[in-house]
Amino acid sequence: MDGIIANFRLHTVERYNLAYGTKFPTDNIEGTLSGDHFFTDKMPYKTHLDPLWKAPGFFLYLPVIKDSQQSIRNLSEVFDIVVVTAPYENSVTGDSDKRAWLNLHFPFLTKRIFTSHKYYIDGDIIVDDRVELAETWKKRHPDGKAASIKYPWTTKETFDIIGDDWVDLERQLIKLA
């Protein structure tokens, strides 16, 4: 969910700027951040980011990634889609916020699994932006395909399918149906 249909990185930067009075740019957020390790040279994880992510409502107000709603609605007519998202263990409201967010923005996606162990979930295709998750999932599902939207860290070495955006990813995934 985070990084694929919900813009976790943009929301983190916006909330960080608001909380700490900084002015990190948000106009090209994906081009300036580096995977799961964004801002490690600028802000300490535990003292700055963790409190933002733990705050009630953080996950509820994540922006929707452009075109993801319509593309996933279209894909859901062809594929059996299950949302698999990792819980944020340090947040009291993280799971309920994510459920409410999904109900608000993707009410047609009713199959949902909350787990940090996404590689155990069977399927033909996984759509995620995390390199290590895609690699682990593909080891357990050698005939499966890993897909993502384009980020600086999503490369063809790990991902079988990379869409420039959701419209392009939808076009490529439909070909597999």
C-alpha positions in Angstrom: 0.0 0.0 0.0 2.6 2.5 1.1 4.6 3.7 -1.9 2.3 2.0 -4.4 -1.2 3.4 -3.9 -0.5 5.7 -0.9 2.2 8.4 -1.2 3.9 7.7 2.1 7.1 9.5 1.3 5.4 12.8 0.3 3.2 12.7 3.4 6.3 12.1 5.6 8.1 15.0 4.1 5.1 17.3 4.4 4.5 16.3 8.1 8.2 16.5 8.8 8.4 20.1 7.4 5.4 21.1 9.4 6.6 19.5 12.7 10.2 20.7 12.5 10.0 23.9 10.5 12.2 22.6 7.7 11.7 23.1 4.0 12.6 19.9 2.3 11.3 20.1 -1.3 8.2 18.1 -2.2 8.0 18.9 -5.9 10.2 15.9 -7.0 9.9 13.7 -3.9 10.5 10.4 -5.6 13.6 11.6 -7.5 15.3 12.9 -4.4 14.6 10.1 -1.9 16.4 6.8 -1.9 14.2 3.8 -1.2 13.6 3.0 2.5 16.6 5.0 3.6 15.4 8.5 2.8 16.7 11.3 4.8 19.0 9.2 6.9 21.8 11.7 6.6 19.5 14.6 7.5 17.2 13.3 10.2 17.6 10.7 12.9 15.0 7.9 12.4 14.0 7.3 16.0 13.8 10.8 17.2 12.2 12.5 14.2 10.4 10.1 11.9 9.1 7.5 14.3 7.0 10.0 16.2 5.4 11.2 13.0 4.6 7.7 11.8 3.2 6.8 15.3 0.9 9.9 15.4 -2.8 9.1 15.3 -4.1 9.7 11.8 -0.8 9.7 10.0 -1.8 6.8 7.8 -5.3 8.0 7.4 -4.2 11.2 5.6 -1.8 9.7 3.1 -2.2 11.2 -0.4 -3.4 8.8 -3.1 -0.8 8.1 -5.8 -2.0 9.6 -9.1 -4.1 7.3 -11.3 -3.9 4.4 -8.9 -7.6 4.3 -8.1 -8.8 4.1 -11.7 -6.0 1.7 -12.8 -6.6 -0.6 -9.9 -10.4 -0.5 -10.5 -9.7 -1.5 -14.1 -7.3 -4.3 -13.1 -9.7 -5.6 -10.5 -12.1 -6.5 -13.4 -9.4 -8.9 -14.7 -7.4 -9.9 -11.6 -8.3 -11.1 -8.1 -6.6 -8.3 -6.1 -5.6 -8.6 -2.5 -4.1 -5.6 -0.7 -1.2 -6.8 1.5 0.2 -4.1 3.7 2.6 -4.2 6.6 1.3 -3.0 9.9 3.2 -0.3 11.7 3.7 -2.0 15.0 4.7 1.2 16.8 1.4 3.0 16.0 -1.7 2.6 18.1 -3.9 3.7 15.2 -1.8 2.6 12.2 -3.8 -0.4 11.3 -7.2 1.2 11.8 -6.0 4.3 9.9 -4.9 2.1 7.0 -8.3 0.3 7.0 -10.2 3.6 7.0 -7.9 4.9 4.2 -8.6 1.9 2.1 -12.4 2.1 2.8 -12.3 5.8 1.7 -10.1 5.5 -1.4 -10.4 1.9 -2.5 -13.7 0.6 -1.2 -13.9 -2.0 -4.0 -10.7 -3.7 -2.7 -12.2 -5.8 0.1 -9.6 -8.5 0.4 -6.9 -7.2 2.8 -4.1 -8.8 4.7 -2.0 -7.0 7.3 1.4 -8.7 7.6 5.1 -7.8 7.5 5.7 -11.2 5.8 4.3 -10.4 2.4 6.5 -13.1 0.8 4.3 -15.8 2.3 1.3 -14.6 0.3 0.7 -16.7 -2.7 -0.1 -15.1 -6.0 1.0 -14.7 -9.6 2.0 -11.0 -9.3 3.2 -8.8 -6.5 3.1 -5.0 -6.9 5.4 -3.3 -4.4 8.2 -0.8 -4.4 10.5 -2.4 -1.8 13.4 -4.2 -3.5 14.1 -6.7 -0.7 10.5 -7.7 -0.5 10.3 -8.3 -4.2 13.5 -10.3 -4.1 12.3 -12.5 -1.2 8.8 -12.9 -2.8 10.3 -14.0 -6.1 12.5 -16.6 -4.3 9.4 -18.2 -2.8 7.3 -17.7 -6.1 9.8 -18.4 -8.9 7.1 -18.4 -11.5 5.6 -15.1 -10.3 6.2 -11.6 -11.5 7.2 -8.6 -9.3 5.9 -5.2 -10.5 6.2 -1.6 -9.4 5.8 1.9 -10.6 9.0 3.6 -11.5 11.2 4.9 -8.7 15.0 5.5 -8.7 15.5 2.2 -6.8 13.1 0.0 -8.8 15.3 -1.7 -11.4 14.9 -4.5 -14.0 17.3 -6.6 -12.0 14.6 -7.0 -9.3 11.3 -6.1 -10.9 10.0 -7.9 -14.0 7.5 -5.1 -14.8 8.1 -1.4 -14.1 5.5 1.1 -15.2 6.4 4.8 -15.7 3.2 5.5 -13.7 -0.1 3.7 -12.9 -1.5 4.0 -16.4 1.6 2.4 -17.9 1.7 -0.3 -15.2 -1.9 -1.1 -15.8 -1.3 -1.4 -19.6 1.6 -3.8 -18.9 -0.3 -5.9 -16.4 -3.4 -6.3 -18.6 -1.2 -8.0 -21.1 -0.6 -10.8 -18.5 -4.3 -11.6 -18.1 
